[in-house]
Amino acid sequence: MNISVELTLTPLQDDFEQPIINFIKKLRVSGLTVLENPLSTQVYGPYDQVMSLLQSEVKNAFEAIDNGLLHIKIVKTDRSNYEPDF
């Protein structure tokens, strides 16, 4: 089963850029499809692979910041090829 995950990491501290950059770089080298925009990062792939990656990398990201939050949306399908038709 493939899934699509949208992530928004928000460190609640002044020096917020580097933890976000490190988090995204770890996602990029995973071998999964990773797309980015100014507001979020999307990860696409098999459920077990995506969730395993998130389990380890969310922990690493949280250990690198003092305070923060992570918004996660999960869709039960691979939406990486979505293009609006309007």
BAGUPA-610507 format. One line per 10 residues: their letters; for each residue x, z, y of C-alpha. Coordinates in steps of 0.05 Angstrom, whole numbers. Each point is the difference from the previous one (the first is absolute). Example, Ala and Ser with C-alpha at 12.3 -4.5 7.8 and 13.67 -1.06 7.14 Angstrom:
! BAGUPA-610507
as = 246 156 -90 | 27 -13 69
! end
This chain:
! BAGUPA-610507
mnisveltlt = 0 0 0 | 27 -20 68 | -11 39 64 | 10 -7 74 | 23 61 40 | 2 7 75 | 47 55 27 | 8 29 69 | 55 53 4 | -3 42 63
plqddfeqpi = 54 51 11 | -24 52 50 | 66 10 34 | 43 -31 55 | 51 -35 -44 | -51 -40 -40 | 30 -70 -5 | 55 9 -52 | -44 35 -53 | -50 -58 5
infikklrvs = 55 -52 -4 | 30 34 -61 | -68 4 -34 | -15 -74 11 | 70 -21 -24 | -10 38 -65 | -67 -36 -11 | 32 -68 15 | 53 6 -55 | -52 20 -53
gltvlenpls = -12 -71 -24 | -74 6 17 | -34 -42 54 | 7 37 66 | -31 -25 65 | 7 34 67 | -35 -1 67 | 8 44 61 | -52 50 -25 | 11 5 -75
tqvygpydqv = 36 -23 -62 | -35 -30 -60 | 26 3 -72 | -29 -44 -55 | 11 1 -75 | -16 32 -66 | -32 68 6 | 52 39 -39 | 59 -31 37 | -31 10 69
msllqsevkn = -21 72 -13 | 68 17 -31 | 35 -28 61 | -46 38 48 | 8 65 -38 | 76 0 10 | 4 -32 68 | -55 41 33 | 36 62 -24 | 66 -25 29
afeaidngll = -33 -18 66 | -33 68 6 | 66 35 -16 | 32 -39 58 | -49 23 53 | -21 68 26 | -74 -17 10 | -40 -63 -14 | -59 -33 -32 | -11 -61 -43
hikivktdrs = -63 -41 -1 | -10 -37 -66 | -54 -51 -18 | -2 -27 -71 | -40 -62 -21 | -9 -17 -73 | 23 -72 5 | 60 -39 25 | -19 -22 71 | 69 -26 18
nyepdf = -25 -72 6 | -60 18 44 | -13 -48 58 | -61 7 44 | -47 -59 -3 | -33 9 68
! end
